[in-house]
Amino acid sequence: MFWPVPALLAWVGAWGIFSGLYILGAPVWLCAILATGFGLGTGRRGTTPWRRLCVAGGFPLSFCATQIGSQMPAWVWLVAMVFLILCYPLNIWKDAPLFPTPKGILDGIQTFAPLPRGARILDAGCGLGDGLRELHRIFPEARLIGWEWS
Ligand SMILES: C[S@@+](CC[C@H](N)C(=O)[O-])C[C@H]1O[C@@H](n2cnc3c(N)ncnc32)[C@H](O)[C@@H]1O
């Protein structure tokens, strides 16, 4: 199942549990605890820590938002949605997760992949620049270029 479908299903499932129990007359606190538990259980199967957090946090966050949100005018939600779409464009929903180059991982690379002074290196998809920093440490004379669409 491709991301973010598992998260959407988990959120719908948690809200389904909450609503179903509430309709049956269970107290709100019990509905919220059981729905949060469902999200936590489902989130454990996520492939990365961020995805696990995203799946598990969806219900409690949206539950808190509905409690606070009932006091706010509807246009505030529209502004928040536009802001989120601008910060988190749809094309990165199905992209590889950010996987920064770990510090020290390139130690010794210059012995089997030497570069001339002033060599140019492009990190196409540089994320937050960890790979570029690591490359600069090993090849301080190289000209580094990073490209990132996110
Ligand atoms: C594995 S992460 C980057 C890790 C980074 N190179 C490093 O060494 O720390 C992959 C990155 O590629 C970016 N990316 C994927 N497709 C891209 C594209 N067509 N143009 C620019 N960036 C892209 C993603 O947004 C993501 O941040």
The ligand as an SDF file (V2000), in Angstrom:
LIG
                    3D

 27 29  0  0  0  0  0  0  0  0999 V2000
   17.2610   10.3510    0.3670 C   0  0  0  0  0  0  0  0  0  0  0  0
   16.8020   12.0160    0.4110 S   0  0  0  0  0  0  0  0  0  0  0  0
   18.2650   13.0080    0.2740 C   0  0  0  0  0  0  0  0  0  0  0  0
   19.4860   12.6450    1.0340 C   0  0  0  0  0  0  0  0  0  0  0  0
   20.6430   13.5600    0.7410 C   0  0  0  0  0  0  0  0  0  0  0  0
   21.1480   13.3950   -0.6340 N   0  0  0  0  0  0  0  0  0  0  0  0
   21.7690   13.3020    1.6960 C   0  0  0  0  0  0  0  0  0  0  0  0
   22.7770   12.7970    1.2870 O   0  0  0  0  0  0  0  0  0  0  0  0
   21.5840   13.6090    2.8970 O   0  0  0  0  0  0  0  0  0  0  0  0
   16.1710   12.1990   -1.2510 C   0  0  0  0  0  0  0  0  0  0  0  0
   15.7800   13.6360   -1.5440 C   0  0  0  0  0  0  0  0  0  0  0  0
   15.5990   13.7430   -2.9580 O   0  0  0  0  0  0  0  0  0  0  0  0
   14.6180   14.7330   -3.1810 C   0  0  0  0  0  0  0  0  0  0  0  0
   14.1180   14.5820   -4.5520 N   0  0  0  0  0  0  0  0  0  0  0  0
   13.4810   13.5090   -5.0870 C   0  0  0  0  0  0  0  0  0  0  0  0
   13.1980   13.7250   -6.3840 N   0  0  0  0  0  0  0  0  0  0  0  0
   13.7000   14.9500   -6.7000 C   0  0  0  0  0  0  0  0  0  0  0  0
   13.7120   15.7420   -7.8890 C   0  0  0  0  0  0  0  0  0  0  0  0
   13.1770   15.2870   -9.0390 N   0  0  0  0  0  0  0  0  0  0  0  0
   14.3090   16.9530   -7.8530 N   0  0  0  0  0  0  0  0  0  0  0  0
   14.8570   17.4020   -6.6870 C   0  0  0  0  0  0  0  0  0  0  0  0
   14.8720   16.7150   -5.5350 N   0  0  0  0  0  0  0  0  0  0  0  0
   14.2860   15.5080   -5.5200 C   0  0  0  0  0  0  0  0  0  0  0  0
   13.5910   14.4430   -2.0970 C   0  0  0  0  0  0  0  0  0  0  0  0
   12.7950   15.5790   -1.8150 O   0  0  0  0  0  0  0  0  0  0  0  0
   14.4740   14.0670   -0.8950 C   0  0  0  0  0  0  0  0  0  0  0  0
   14.7210   15.1750   -0.0590 O   0  0  0  0  0  0  0  0  0  0  0  0
  1  2  1  0
  2  3  1  0
  2 10  1  0
  3  4  1  0
  4  5  1  0
  5  6  1  0
  5  7  1  0
  7  8  2  0
  7  9  1  0
 10 11  1  0
 11 12  1  0
 11 26  1  0
 12 13  1  0
 13 14  1  0
 13 24  1  0
 14 15  1  0
 14 23  1  0
 15 16  2  0
 16 17  1  0
 17 18  1  0
 17 23  2  0
 18 19  1  0
 18 20  2  0
 20 21  1  0
 21 22  2  0
 22 23  1  0
 24 25  1  0
 24 26  1  0
 26 27  1  0
M  CHG  2   2   1   9  -1
M  END
$$$$
